[in-house]
């Protein structure tokens, strides 16, 4: 079995605490643009939030990432009016490709055994309530991660835009540009994308796209944004645009199937389990979700496929509850977070 340190569940999450009546939990969601920490008082159902800057080590470096994580965490603890030692459990879910580095830095600064996991583990908890099931992430990039009934975990995807990201917004954007080029050179079917692509990127023609893309350092996010146009064209009946979403769904379904099989979520008397869809690409709606659901249900008819609405910090809090052996229902937590964020 492959060891995947990026998403390996810490022992504290596979063997929860048996302490009685845990009261305070902390969850932190650390990303490439911002960090959000939340301290939850289970007794009073009160949530205390604090924000900081980005904490993705890949983007800002280890020192700045840890400063943001700890700064947000300490501020949330202060706003809750407690000490760090009062926390029954704390989970920090951080973006990036080197979670182990952040673990070392956090342990050096905070010896209270705060748990650090990759943000894809946090996404899984957000999608499933930290129980058996799968998170499917399709935003700018894509990733699939799941945990089975016996705590076996597996990841498929998440290899970045050069080696993977199939079915992501970036992938859809690139494929859409390619479809426009193939239409213009008569090597592919006609599509409205050949007019939409130059208009979106503000160039004169499809022929000018290549020079524009290669000379201007477009971000992955800028390319992924074109997928929104592709979705609109698919809804309007463009066959090529519609087929791109079907292909993207098939790519993700293949990864989901691998995770299902590796985690033991199907077979025998397997219980129904959730597959939570997270990320901006799923805003395309039925043109993306329906072919994905159809493909997945061939392998796992017991899967419940649903779009996730809860904020990512909720996943960190659910993981903290799991570590503390506390009962926390995602259905109760989601509106609590929503109210706190809008206050």
RAVEN-V204034 format. One record per residue. N is the residue number from 0. SS is DSSP state (h for helix, s for strand, l for the rest). Layout:
{{N/SS} {N/SS}}
This chain:
{{0/l} {1/l} {2/l} {3/l} {4/l} {5/l} {6/l} {7/l} {8/l} {9/l} {10/h} {11/h} {12/h} {13/h} {14/l} {15/l} {16/l} {17/l} {18/l} {19/l} {20/l} {21/l} {22/l} {23/s} {24/s} {25/s} {26/s} {27/s} {28/s} {29/s} {30/l} {31/l} {32/l} {33/l} {34/s} {35/s} {36/s} {37/s} {38/s} {39/s} {40/s} {41/l} {42/l} {43/l} {44/l} {45/s} {46/s} {47/s} {48/s} {49/s} {50/s} {51/s} {52/l} {53/l} {54/l} {55/l} {56/h} {57/h} {58/h} {59/h} {60/l} {61/h} {62/h} {63/h} {64/h} {65/h} {66/h} {67/h} {68/h} {69/h} {70/h} {71/h} {72/h} {73/h} {74/h} {75/h} {76/h} {77/h} {78/h} {79/h} {80/l} {81/l} {82/l} {83/h} {84/h} {85/h} {86/s} {87/s} {88/s} {89/s} {90/s} {91/s} {92/s} {93/s} {94/l} {95/l} {96/l} {97/l} {98/h} {99/h} {100/h} {101/h} {102/h} {103/h} {104/h} {105/h} {106/h} {107/h} {108/h} {109/l} {110/l} {111/l} {112/l} {113/l} {114/s} {115/s} {116/s} {117/s} {118/h} {119/h} {120/h} {121/h} {122/h} {123/h} {124/h} {125/h} {126/h} {127/h} {128/l} {129/l} {130/l} {131/l} {132/s} {133/s} {134/s} {135/s} {136/s} {137/s} {138/l} {139/l} {140/l} {141/s} {142/s} {143/s} {144/s} {145/s} {146/s} {147/l} {148/l} {149/l} {150/l} {151/l} {152/s} {153/s} {154/s} {155/s} {156/s} {157/l} {158/l} {159/h} {160/h} {161/h} {162/h} {163/l} {164/l} {165/l} {166/l} {167/l} {168/h} {169/h} {170/h} {171/h} {172/h} {173/h} {174/h} {175/h} {176/h} {177/h} {178/h} {179/h} {180/h} {181/h} {182/h} {183/h} {184/l} {185/l} {186/l} {187/l} {188/l} {189/l} {190/l} {191/l} {192/h} {193/h} {194/h} {195/h} {196/h} {197/h} {198/h} {199/h} {200/h} {201/l} {202/l} {203/l} {204/l} {205/l} {206/h} {207/h} {208/h} {209/h} {210/h} {211/h} {212/h} {213/h} {214/h} {215/l} {216/l} {217/l} {218/l} {219/h} {220/h} {221/h} {222/h} {223/h} {224/h} {225/h} {226/h} {227/h} {228/h} {229/h} {230/h} {231/h} {232/h} {233/h} {234/h} {235/l} {236/l} {237/l} {238/h} {239/h} {240/h} {241/h} {242/h} {243/h} {244/h} {245/h} {246/h} {247/h} {248/h} {249/h} {250/h} {251/h} {252/h} {253/h} {254/h} {255/h} {256/h} {257/h} {258/h} {259/h} {260/h} {261/h} {262/h} {263/l} {264/l} {265/l} {266/l} {267/l} {268/l} {269/l} {270/l} {271/l} {272/s} {273/s} {274/s} {275/s} {276/s} {277/s} {278/l} {279/h} {280/h} {281/h} {282/h} {283/h} {284/l} {285/h} {286/h} {287/h} {288/h} {289/h} {290/h} {291/h} {292/h} {293/h} {294/h} {295/h} {296/h} {297/h} {298/h} {299/l} {300/l} {301/l} {302/s} {303/s} {304/s} {305/s} {306/s} {307/l} {308/l} {309/l} {310/l} {311/l} {312/h} {313/h} {314/h} {315/h} {316/h} {317/h} {318/h} {319/h} {320/h} {321/h} {322/h} {323/h} {324/l} {325/l} {326/l} {327/l} {328/l} {329/h} {330/h} {331/h} {332/h} {333/h} {334/h} {335/h} {336/h} {337/h} {338/h} {339/h} {340/h} {341/h} {342/l}}
